[in-house]
Amino acid sequence: TATALRAKAFGMQVGVHDPHIPDGQEIAVGVARFGELLELARWADVLSLHAPLNPETARMIGRDVLEALGPEGILVNTARGGLVDLDALAEALVEDRLRAAALDVFPQEPPPPEARLLSALGDMGSLRDRVILTPHSAWSSIESCADARTKSVRIIRDFLLDGRLRNCVNAELLVGDERPRATA
């Protein structure tokens, strides 16, 4: 939502695909909704990923989605490295079936030097002008670091005071009454 609102502020038309959000949520944000990822990729000029990595989303960006995005398409991934099939991405870039890519995350951090995408960058100077790779640091700014610290302290405080864990990604591992609680 935050990315969509920023893109809209720059006058971009924004579309989304998320099978898990309730119908109508896209209306509240003022974006178009697509029922299928391939449909969104055919429509989009820029495909920006904002999804968790799980069995449903692993390698969701493969040859089919890159083909749908087309030779003028741009892929941006600041979410999770495992969402993108890097071999398919390297192939699409080398064969000029995709205009550009910007990646801040990789399936393996740091990516191994023999990764096909890195090899392609070394072999083809022209590809360097079309690919941006950052070491999982695109979020990093003075403001975001301060915000992360503030949120972390708030989450720890809430947990210690009343057992609430906000934004817990592995809540299934917490056992009911065995969770630590603050004592007075």
Disulfide bonds with the S-S distance in Angstrom:
none
